[in-house]
């Protein structure tokens, strides 16, 4: 039955990916049935219907106040759909709270067509240049609680799509974007339209979550466009199937649409692709399982990592032009992180990673010592260690500074003067003053007082950390005659395998004495 259902989906025009994902979840009681069992087809209709998100209640959508902008490529039917949607608003709320806006100043016919509709519906129409923000019209549209915008049609490959959506989002009142999809377009074109417009929306700080299918009456099959809608998780609001306003637009009813698609099946011999050979226990099941696991991991990252939403926004930038990428990144980092979100900074080593031309970034820390998800590249920091510390304290309100290597004399003196909590993880060869002599920490470790043992993790494995402490002084360059800029404790940590007790290595830290003799939790932060 699984193979028969997958074949039915392919014949209807659905993609192989969706066919395999859906049939992989076929219940055992149906899998063992006869191929002619009609329960399988009923199950398929229900499954596809659940995947096709739609409006549960048109009344709730129409009752919602705000601005709706219809976006999409040229010729998709935005002007006619704008009139149909506006007519629905008028039928429910009357003409007083409704307004039309057009940004299409290129096509005189479209402008005049919408003006005719505005007269027939008895609602005002406002013209807005394509490069003009919506906020310029808000004063003129006072009292209009439901506004529909007909935007300029642009190819999904046109870089101005980002600018267009950016202008729509420039107002204090949020604009709800609705993407129009031409049912008669090729699947590859539809895929590109959805991907490019959603990328452009994210680049402009918005989201495209809703869509309307147009030109159903011109499409040989509806399955390809429904496949795109389902795979991208869009919500289908309406389906348009003619030129009449407002009759030829209906609320999307998933079950009815799916049944219509399956009823239009063609012979498999007419398909360019062969049978998927889905048996439910093979590749489709594996892909479905992988998808679920990835979704679970994604949700956990969002829950556990502060700033992960900012990192997601950065991931959407590579598909944009270089100049736009830089502008978006500058804006994002300017507002990152939110005040109070970061407690401290883990400063990366000021040298390139061996064999690479780049250095590890700096990482902000939350109140629990965990890393914020979005790193701060070193090349964007100001020059000079003290200047960097001062800027971090002023801009982010940081009270904790963690470093690899001791700060230089000027930066260290500033940290002590400001009474900032700081900790440096250093090498065993680091030389400090003890009993009037300048010696390496490796030599001084034998003199340190054993303090405690702690359980920890090293490279993901359980370990035991044996901690020792010794009072020292930190000096600048110039040998034993250089003045000390801080009285500190040198901490030595010897790491042992939790099971065998084997020594795994040693770590050394320098912490100011003013923080006390207790084991500071920042040691374990740096150990991560």
Secondary structure as GFF3:
##gff-version 3
##sequence-region A 1 528
A	DSSP	alpha_helix	2	12	.	.	.	ID=ss1
A	DSSP	alpha_helix	16	23	.	.	.	ID=ss2
A	DSSP	alpha_helix	28	31	.	.	.	ID=ss3
A	DSSP	alpha_helix	38	51	.	.	.	ID=ss4
A	DSSP	beta_strand	53	54	.	.	.	ID=ss5
A	DSSP	alpha_helix	58	63	.	.	.	ID=ss6
A	DSSP	beta_strand	66	71	.	.	.	ID=ss7
A	DSSP	alpha_helix	78	93	.	.	.	ID=ss8
A	DSSP	beta_strand	98	102	.	.	.	ID=ss9
A	DSSP	alpha_helix	108	121	.	.	.	ID=ss10
A	DSSP	beta_strand	124	127	.	.	.	ID=ss11
A	DSSP	alpha_helix	135	138	.	.	.	ID=ss12
A	DSSP	beta_strand	146	150	.	.	.	ID=ss13
A	DSSP	alpha_helix	160	168	.	.	.	ID=ss14
A	DSSP	beta_strand	175	182	.	.	.	ID=ss15
A	DSSP	alpha_helix	187	203	.	.	.	ID=ss16
A	DSSP	beta_strand	208	214	.	.	.	ID=ss17
A	DSSP	three_ten_helix	216	218	.	.	.	ID=ss18
A	DSSP	alpha_helix	223	231	.	.	.	ID=ss19
A	DSSP	beta_strand	235	240	.	.	.	ID=ss20
A	DSSP	beta_strand	249	251	.	.	.	ID=ss21
A	DSSP	alpha_helix	254	263	.	.	.	ID=ss22
A	DSSP	three_ten_helix	268	270	.	.	.	ID=ss23
A	DSSP	alpha_helix	283	304	.	.	.	ID=ss24
A	DSSP	alpha_helix	308	315	.	.	.	ID=ss25
A	DSSP	alpha_helix	322	334	.	.	.	ID=ss26
A	DSSP	beta_strand	344	347	.	.	.	ID=ss27
A	DSSP	beta_strand	363	365	.	.	.	ID=ss28
A	DSSP	three_ten_helix	378	380	.	.	.	ID=ss29
A	DSSP	alpha_helix	385	396	.	.	.	ID=ss30
A	DSSP	beta_strand	400	404	.	.	.	ID=ss31
A	DSSP	alpha_helix	409	417	.	.	.	ID=ss32
A	DSSP	beta_strand	421	426	.	.	.	ID=ss33
A	DSSP	beta_strand	431	434	.	.	.	ID=ss34
A	DSSP	beta_strand	437	440	.	.	.	ID=ss35
A	DSSP	alpha_helix	441	444	.	.	.	ID=ss36
A	DSSP	three_ten_helix	445	447	.	.	.	ID=ss37
A	DSSP	beta_strand	449	458	.	.	.	ID=ss38
A	DSSP	beta_strand	461	475	.	.	.	ID=ss39
A	DSSP	three_ten_helix	479	481	.	.	.	ID=ss40
A	DSSP	beta_strand	484	497	.	.	.	ID=ss41
A	DSSP	beta_strand	503	512	.	.	.	ID=ss42
A	DSSP	three_ten_helix	513	515	.	.	.	ID=ss43
A	DSSP	alpha_helix	522	527	.	.	.	ID=ss44
###
